């Protein structure tokens, strides 16, 4: 079973985007648990592994960040092989991450 956690800052403008893209990417993944948590302080960001908002943890790991990236309450920008995708991973990047972790 995949456990996903979406971490956001209060009123994150990209929360709806990541939720929509996750819904699309999760087609065919019936065994998934999703939690959403609002983070409003640096200590919780560090403790939970938030590297900007929104952060998606797959089984506790942020697969979209480079190693040793510091915790952050900032807005986050995502990129894929074709360049910037905005404030959330692309559906294709999400599907790839879910496939890799499930496989």
Secondary structure, DSSP 4 states (H G I P E B T S, - for coil): -EEEEEEE-TT-TTHHHHHHHHHHHTTT--SEEEEEEE--SHHHHHHHT-EEESEEEETTB-TTS-TTPPPEEEE--EEETTEEEESS--HHHHHHHHHHHH-
